[in-house]
Amino acid sequence: MNKMTSFFYLSLLLPSLSIALESMNDGELGLTTGEGIGVIVENLSIDGKTEGFEMTLDLTEDGSNQLIFSDFSLYKTGTTSGAADSGGKFGTVNDSVSVGDLSTVPIYSGITTDPTDKSYTETTVMRANFPGASIEQLDRSTANQTANSSGYATDLADFNDALYSITDKFDLDLTIDSKFPVPSGDLTKSPGTFNADLEVVGFATYGTYSDIFATVGGGFSMAGATGLYIDSVKLSSNSYAVTEGTVPAVSVSNSSISFNGIDIYTVLGTADQPLTINTLLDDGGTSQIVMEIGALPASKGFAPKSNITVESIFFGEQNNSALQTSASTYAFQPQVGNTLEILGLSIQHLKITTKDL
């Protein structure tokens, strides 16, 4: 499937996206500054289940091998996709989706290898914010929860109050099917297809923003961060076996895995280490895209940290003894803290060059 076809299918989502602009009273109008554009999104929902969303990706030129994406839906947690009450709120008058806010920011312009060079250049940046951009990530580490349980409970309540006062939680569903032909002459049961269902429950963004600007010798540059809290992510799958010329396919395995209490905060480019996007010609004369987060300036010392925590992990294939974590449990769920922690992740230098894009 070519790129234009992909864009066409994605455009079919637009009729199901309902956005209402809320009128402001005199007091609220007095709070506006005229900088950039602020948008309050109400009744946000995408119903791909009843609307029949489907997108096919051909893995081979003849289309015999395919991945089929369907039933993509986005709706307010606690409702049903397509229902009258399935739309959610995203933003308030004082904390909206904003784009085009121009401001002056000091961008590092010195020699990165010189620990004494702390040169910065004032640069105009165009900022875009999601609601809750000023909310910082909560320290959900097991160490913090263990050392200060009462303080953590207070901080958690404050975090939830701040976040869910400006946005609803949302759910996301997506079905992925495959189509692989059985080899000609194969009379045994061979894997011919699989099905996977992705269910994301109760997600909301925080601390999310992006700055766009130009840097000398770097061209188009960006700095930003993304914060995301999710109640649970469940991936269920079924694989099927078929014999050539026979139907229906027989399910040979099914399983599911659920990650719960997921908090992700990632930094992708800063004023000290912008993410730059350029093009270059490779040895074959083909234009490639280069994305790079430059080396951390020696004078800076430390890059901002990214953290990921997962409270618990559950397994759904409960007849598989290899997945048992105890005599009766198919889960990793500590009494206090998290099952998975990736803390203090920072980028010192990152460069990605496409190949025959």
Secondary structure as GFF3:
##gff-version 3
##sequence-region A 1 357
A	DSSP	alpha_helix	3	11	.	.	.	ID=ss1
A	DSSP	three_ten_helix	14	16	.	.	.	ID=ss2
A	DSSP	alpha_helix	26	29	.	.	.	ID=ss3
A	DSSP	beta_strand	37	39	.	.	.	ID=ss4
A	DSSP	beta_strand	41	44	.	.	.	ID=ss5
A	DSSP	beta_strand	46	47	.	.	.	ID=ss6
A	DSSP	beta_strand	54	58	.	.	.	ID=ss7
A	DSSP	beta_strand	66	76	.	.	.	ID=ss8
A	DSSP	beta_strand	88	90	.	.	.	ID=ss9
A	DSSP	beta_strand	97	108	.	.	.	ID=ss10
A	DSSP	beta_strand	120	129	.	.	.	ID=ss11
A	DSSP	alpha_helix	142	147	.	.	.	ID=ss12
A	DSSP	alpha_helix	149	164	.	.	.	ID=ss13
A	DSSP	beta_strand	170	179	.	.	.	ID=ss14
A	DSSP	beta_strand	190	215	.	.	.	ID=ss15
A	DSSP	beta_strand	219	242	.	.	.	ID=ss16
A	DSSP	beta_strand	250	267	.	.	.	ID=ss17
A	DSSP	beta_strand	275	281	.	.	.	ID=ss18
A	DSSP	beta_strand	287	293	.	.	.	ID=ss19
A	DSSP	beta_strand	306	315	.	.	.	ID=ss20
A	DSSP	three_ten_helix	321	323	.	.	.	ID=ss21
A	DSSP	beta_strand	331	332	.	.	.	ID=ss22
A	DSSP	beta_strand	340	345	.	.	.	ID=ss23
A	DSSP	beta_strand	350	353	.	.	.	ID=ss24
###
